[in-house]
């Protein structure tokens, strides 16, 4: 029976709740959270595993995509890939892979992303991936991420299907974390999800209503003794309009 032979499971980010970069300390990068299946790819052994380290039942659906980059990856010493598999979620993206990271590389985040961009083009978020293609996830700074939070939701509406779930923040310079369990989470990666993908359950902290997913914000509140958790500023319409105009995109409101 196939087994995951790398010394790590796919890294999992900490839950961050609603998007709020102000709760993060230091320098961070942001990437789209895609609505697919997590895929851990063992290139030498031609195996695809899910985030639990088990063989992915739909792994063969990505054969064309994986074969298209296998030799280039192995030529530069890359044996494993962390990716998002879009098969079955959306017909227009069937068989496509989004490259997220390089688990067996100890270089900092920015270097790993640059290496991936040489192997596969960076995904233009304004276009749905073509079937059986391989793309690299784009990376944004905080200012662009604030705009992207709204823009990606509008793109979901324009596509008619939810290709994006939110954003993942990764601390600048962070290494790919070794995870000894599928349930391990990594504090230097934080996942912010759109409301439709988050739990609707609520909890109370000090008499204030806080979403269950907002663990980081709630902890920051407790640590710093804040009387309130400030909601994410609204009014991003102008920033989204500017982004659309800059890229020559018809704006969907």
Secondary structure by P-SEA (a helix, b strand, c coil): cccccccccccccccccccccccccccbbbbbbccbbbbbbbcccbbbbccccccccccccaaaaaaacaaaaaaacccbbbbbbcccccccccbbbbbcccccccccaaaaaaaaaaacccccccccccccbbbbbbbbcaaaaaaaaaaaaaaaaaaccccccbbbbbccccccccccccccccccbbbbbcccccccbbbbcccccccccaaaaaaaaaaacccccccccccaaaaaaaaaaaacccccc
